[in-house]
Amino acid sequence: MVKPNHHVFADGDLRRNESTLRIDTLDGRTKHLQVESIDALYLHGQITFNTRALGLLNEHGIPVHVFGWKDYYRGSYLPKRTHVSGNTVVEQVRAYDDTERRLQIAQRIIAASIHNMRVNIRYYDQRDHEFTDLLEELQALKERVETTADIEKLRGVEATARKRYYRGFDEILRDPFDLTKREYNPPSNEANALLSFLNAMTYTTCVSAIRKTALDPSIGYMHEPGERRYTLSLDIADIFKPILADRVMFRLVNRQQLSLDDFEDELDGCLLTEHGRQTVLEEYERTLDRTVNHPRLNRNVSYKTLVQTDVYSLKKHILTGEPYHATERWW
């Protein structure tokens, strides 16, 4: 059974109370949280916590994803690994250092990412939109991936595909939402704010999935290793952004579950209000719980499990050379 994530919006203190977590909010409320029942903990409010609380989370292998002022993603506290394998990390580094192996993994990641973008566009092309030219462009860029033998140039292909893909958003999104141009530091309008928040959620979903394996999240293949983000999580997130972030965005806007009142302007940027964030997270978590029949596994799996399955496939490829099945939406 896949356990759910738990989100805390209130400001207050997070403490250990024997075998449970106790949350004392600034408005005087107290809540107890059974750690056995959650997969990951998300802190959206101004929360203080001590080492005893972190110790309990560590004992149960629960990652904590921290969102700071106005829900900008700040970072993650990752518990000790439940799966430790020096051999896995060694092979992961070897795959990174081997130019050909790294290139092949990066090609699979980018090809899957572009495929998933194209599936989204095709969905709306079949529903009273005209995206023939964009579909052809994305297909040509996906085919270019196979003949591009340089990581930097591969990143350029992916960036071009995503830029052209985003051009279709204004036609897909219901008025008054429009993306116009992808801007995120800070988000310049409501669509950018929504997309940035959902991309951050997709990234943390991938962080949690990778942590359940012996893979090191800081060693990626498409993105260069850095100090501020887990690059393998960035790699996997690029595959799942069209499946998770973008489709959730389209549903929220086009079904009018969000309005302009769910956003506020702060310091020359645009951000979701607390009510807006809660609405977005409810839909995002529902999406993670959706199931689809997996042709290779021959059973129904949740979207959250799809992310985990992708990571396990990459791990098996690194260790045994079996084909890496980067997730391309088939449903």
DOPAKE-302423 format. One line per 4 residues: their letters; for each residue x, y, z of C-alpha. Coordinates in nm, 3 decimals, m for minus. Layout:
N
A> X Y Z | ... $
***
This chain:
331
MVKP> 0.000 0.000 0.000 | 0.134 0.342 m0.095 | 0.121 0.577 0.203 | 0.003 0.937 0.156 $
NHHV> 0.203 1.255 0.204 | 0.112 1.489 0.489 | 0.111 1.870 0.454 | 0.134 2.115 0.746 $
FADG> 0.032 2.475 0.673 | 0.008 2.616 1.024 | 0.284 2.808 1.203 | 0.407 2.652 1.526 $
DLRR> 0.626 2.385 1.685 | 0.688 2.027 1.574 | 0.794 1.796 1.856 | 0.825 1.430 1.939 $
NEST> 0.566 1.295 2.180 | 0.673 0.937 2.253 | 0.609 0.753 1.924 | 0.409 1.031 1.757 $
LRID> 0.471 1.381 1.630 | 0.298 1.666 1.811 | 0.222 1.988 1.629 | 0.142 2.290 1.849 $
TLDG> 0.018 2.576 1.633 | 0.041 2.945 1.719 | m0.337 2.969 1.733 | m0.345 2.726 2.026 $
RTKH> m0.438 2.402 1.850 | m0.260 2.069 1.901 | m0.245 1.783 1.655 | m0.083 1.441 1.685 $
LQVE> 0.054 1.270 1.378 | 0.112 0.896 1.350 | 0.440 0.872 1.162 | 0.373 0.515 1.047 $
SIDA> 0.089 0.643 0.830 | 0.277 0.896 0.613 | 0.521 0.872 0.326 | 0.669 1.226 0.334 $
LYLH> 0.611 1.535 0.548 | 0.571 1.877 0.387 | 0.613 2.190 0.599 | 0.450 2.495 0.441 $
GQIT> 0.422 2.715 0.750 | 0.685 2.866 0.978 | 0.766 2.556 1.179 | 1.031 2.505 1.446 $
FNTR> 1.146 2.154 1.529 | 1.419 1.990 1.733 | 1.651 1.692 1.698 | 1.410 1.459 1.880 $
ALGL> 1.144 1.521 1.617 | 1.398 1.468 1.340 | 1.515 1.153 1.516 | 1.164 1.004 1.504 $
LNEH> 1.129 1.091 1.137 | 1.470 0.938 1.075 | 1.371 0.616 1.251 | 1.076 0.575 1.015 $
GIPV> 1.259 0.686 0.700 | 1.035 0.989 0.640 | 1.177 1.280 0.436 | 1.079 1.636 0.526 $
HVFG> 1.036 1.889 0.245 | 1.051 2.249 0.363 | 0.878 2.535 0.185 | 0.976 2.878 0.313 $
WKDY> 0.830 3.226 0.277 | 0.523 3.217 0.054 | 0.593 2.853 m0.030 | 0.920 2.886 m0.212 $
YRGS> 1.087 2.546 m0.191 | 1.384 2.571 0.047 | 1.517 2.218 0.077 | 1.470 1.869 0.212 $
YLPK> 1.578 1.682 0.523 | 1.647 1.328 0.414 | 1.659 1.044 0.669 | 1.929 0.782 0.677 $
RTHV> 1.909 0.540 0.390 | 1.710 0.223 0.442 | 1.888 0.078 0.141 | 2.266 0.127 0.158 $
SGNT> 2.490 m0.007 m0.115 | 2.839 0.119 m0.179 | 2.843 m0.084 m0.500 | 2.536 0.101 m0.630 $
VVEQ> 2.691 0.441 m0.570 | 3.020 0.330 m0.726 | 2.837 0.207 m1.038 | 2.630 0.526 m1.047 $
VRAY> 2.948 0.735 m1.051 | 3.104 0.509 m1.313 | 2.801 0.560 m1.536 | 2.839 0.935 m1.492 $
DDTE> 3.212 0.925 m1.572 | 3.160 0.705 m1.879 | 3.073 0.952 m2.155 | 2.881 0.698 m2.363 $
RRLQ> 2.679 0.555 m2.073 | 2.593 0.901 m1.942 | 2.488 1.013 m2.289 | 2.257 0.713 m2.334 $
IAQR> 2.083 0.775 m2.000 | 2.046 1.145 m2.073 | 1.901 1.066 m2.416 | 1.638 0.838 m2.260 $
IIAA> 1.544 1.106 m2.004 | 1.509 1.384 m2.262 | 1.329 1.165 m2.516 | 1.075 1.065 m2.248 $
SIHN> 1.034 1.426 m2.137 | 0.962 1.547 m2.491 | 0.732 1.250 m2.554 | 0.526 1.342 m2.247 $
MRVN> 0.506 1.705 m2.356 | 0.384 1.590 m2.695 | 0.117 1.363 m2.542 | m0.025 1.664 m2.357 $
IRYY> m0.036 1.873 m2.674 | m0.191 1.587 m2.870 | m0.464 1.553 m2.605 | m0.570 1.914 m2.657 $
DQRD> m0.516 1.898 m3.034 | m0.795 1.639 m3.036 | m1.021 1.870 m2.835 | m1.095 2.173 m3.053 $
HEFT> m0.738 2.309 m3.062 | m0.506 2.326 m3.362 | m0.156 2.211 m3.269 | m0.042 2.033 m3.585 $
DLLE> 0.271 2.246 m3.629 | 0.368 2.220 m3.261 | 0.323 1.842 m3.264 | 0.551 1.817 m3.566 $
ELQA> 0.812 2.040 m3.403 | 0.816 1.833 m3.085 | 0.840 1.509 m3.282 | 1.135 1.645 m3.480 $
LKER> 1.310 1.752 m3.159 | 1.254 1.408 m3.004 | 1.410 1.246 m3.311 | 1.704 1.486 m3.286 $
VETT> 1.778 1.352 m2.937 | 1.888 1.016 m3.083 | 2.151 1.180 m3.305 | 2.284 1.433 m3.055 $
ADIE> 2.610 1.304 m2.908 | 2.688 1.581 m2.661 | 2.530 1.641 m2.317 | 2.535 2.019 m2.350 $
KLRG> 2.369 2.003 m2.690 | 2.113 1.757 m2.553 | 2.021 2.008 m2.285 | 1.978 2.263 m2.562 $
VEAT> 1.737 2.032 m2.747 | 1.534 1.984 m2.428 | 1.528 2.358 m2.357 | 1.410 2.431 m2.712 $
ARKR> 1.137 2.169 m2.684 | 1.015 2.304 m2.351 | 1.015 2.663 m2.477 | 0.804 2.570 m2.779 $
YYRG> 0.582 2.347 m2.566 | 0.509 2.638 m2.330 | 0.390 2.844 m2.627 | 0.086 2.618 m2.645 $
FDEI> m0.018 2.689 m2.285 | m0.193 3.017 m2.358 | m0.429 2.841 m2.597 | m0.491 2.554 m2.354 $
LRDP> m0.542 2.764 m2.040 | m0.879 2.921 m1.983 | m0.892 3.301 m1.957 | m0.785 3.503 m1.764 $
FDLT> m0.482 3.276 m1.712 | m0.194 3.308 m1.956 | 0.169 3.203 m1.936 | 0.297 3.447 m2.203 $
KREY> 0.658 3.374 m2.107 | 0.807 3.128 m1.858 | 0.937 3.337 m1.567 | 0.998 3.197 m1.220 $
NPPS> 1.243 3.408 m1.023 | 1.006 3.547 m0.912 | 0.695 3.426 m1.101 | 0.559 3.718 m1.302 $
NEAN> 0.192 3.616 m1.319 | m0.062 3.362 m1.193 | 0.017 3.088 m1.447 | 0.390 3.113 m1.376 $
ALLS> 0.329 3.104 m1.000 | 0.110 2.794 m1.032 | 0.356 2.616 m1.258 | 0.653 2.694 m1.033 $
FLNA> 0.476 2.555 m0.728 | 0.370 2.236 m0.910 | 0.722 2.189 m1.051 | 0.860 2.211 m0.697 $
MTYT> 0.611 1.949 m0.581 | 0.712 1.719 m0.868 | 1.077 1.765 m0.777 | 1.017 1.671 m0.411 $
TCVS> 0.815 1.366 m0.521 | 1.123 1.253 m0.713 | 1.352 1.326 m0.417 | 1.138 1.098 m0.199 $
AIRK> 1.136 0.822 m0.460 | 1.513 0.826 m0.509 | 1.572 0.818 m0.134 | 1.395 0.481 m0.116 $
TALD> 1.672 0.332 m0.328 | 2.047 0.311 m0.284 | 2.099 0.571 m0.558 | 2.263 0.901 m0.467 $
PSIG> 2.025 1.189 m0.558 | 2.315 1.429 m0.613 | 2.457 1.235 m0.910 | 2.252 1.308 m1.220 $
YMHE> 2.308 1.245 m1.589 | 2.136 1.523 m1.780 | 2.203 1.797 m1.523 | 2.550 1.871 m1.394 $
PGER> 2.611 1.799 m1.024 | 2.567 2.110 m0.811 | 2.548 2.223 m0.451 | 2.193 2.359 m0.439 $
RYTL> 1.975 2.083 m0.585 | 1.975 1.706 m0.620 | 2.056 1.669 m0.987 | 1.921 1.315 m1.028 $
SLDI> 1.590 1.445 m0.891 | 1.599 1.722 m1.152 | 1.653 1.457 m1.420 | 1.359 1.241 m1.313 $
ADIF> 1.139 1.547 m1.252 | 1.181 1.655 m1.615 | 1.020 1.326 m1.719 | 0.723 1.370 m1.485 $
KPIL> 0.653 1.745 m1.506 | 0.422 1.703 m1.808 | 0.243 1.411 m1.638 | 0.209 1.565 m1.293 $
ADRV> 0.265 1.943 m1.285 | 0.130 2.042 m1.627 | m0.180 1.823 m1.635 | m0.273 1.927 m1.280 $
MFRL> m0.232 2.290 m1.385 | m0.458 2.246 m1.687 | m0.728 2.078 m1.479 | m0.723 2.337 m1.202 $
VNRQ> m0.750 2.629 m1.442 | m0.987 2.485 m1.700 | m1.226 2.343 m1.441 | m1.214 2.680 m1.263 $
QLSL> m1.098 2.530 m0.936 | m0.867 2.832 m0.907 | m0.939 3.199 m0.968 | m0.726 3.513 m0.966 $
DDFE> m0.835 3.558 m0.603 | m0.614 3.258 m0.516 | m0.303 3.463 m0.599 | m0.138 3.772 m0.454 $
DELD> 0.133 4.010 m0.572 | 0.436 4.035 m0.346 | 0.762 4.222 m0.410 | 0.716 4.245 m0.786 $
GCLL> 0.617 3.878 m0.809 | 0.302 3.668 m0.801 | 0.239 3.386 m0.553 | m0.041 3.154 m0.448 $
TEHG> m0.239 3.240 m0.135 | m0.270 2.977 0.139 | m0.616 2.882 0.010 | m0.473 2.855 m0.340 $
RQTV> m0.189 2.632 m0.225 | m0.427 2.403 m0.040 | m0.648 2.372 m0.349 | m0.347 2.291 m0.565 $
LEEY> m0.213 2.033 m0.320 | m0.547 1.855 m0.292 | m0.555 1.808 m0.669 | m0.185 1.714 m0.684 $
ERTL> m0.224 1.447 m0.415 | m0.535 1.310 m0.588 | m0.329 1.282 m0.905 | m0.052 1.092 m0.726 $
DRTV> m0.316 0.844 m0.608 | m0.461 0.786 m0.955 | m0.391 0.444 m1.099 | m0.311 0.315 m1.445 $
NHPR> m0.253 m0.034 m1.577 | 0.122 m0.085 m1.622 | 0.197 m0.300 m1.930 | 0.533 m0.431 m1.803 $
LNRN> 0.417 m0.497 m1.446 | 0.075 m0.620 m1.565 | m0.109 m0.453 m1.277 | m0.256 m0.120 m1.176 $
VSYK> m0.011 0.123 m1.017 | m0.051 0.476 m0.882 | 0.121 0.774 m1.038 | 0.340 0.792 m0.728 $
TLVQ> 0.445 0.432 m0.790 | 0.521 0.521 m1.152 | 0.789 0.760 m1.028 | 0.931 0.490 m0.802 $
TDVY> 0.924 0.236 m1.085 | 1.116 0.475 m1.309 | 1.388 0.519 m1.047 | 1.416 0.143 m0.991 $
SLKK> 1.448 0.090 m1.366 | 1.736 0.337 m1.376 | 1.903 0.165 m1.081 | 1.873 m0.176 m1.250 $
HILT> 2.016 m0.032 m1.571 | 2.315 0.111 m1.384 | 2.383 m0.217 m1.201 | 2.301 m0.478 m1.465 $
GEPY> 2.285 m0.302 m1.800 | 1.916 m0.386 m1.848 | 1.730 m0.125 m2.059 | 1.628 0.189 m1.872 $
HATE> 1.254 0.240 m1.917 | 1.218 0.616 m1.873 | 0.843 0.670 m1.836 | 0.670 0.766 m2.160 $
RWW> 0.299 0.818 m2.112 | 0.107 0.542 m2.291 | m0.241 0.600 m2.147 $
***
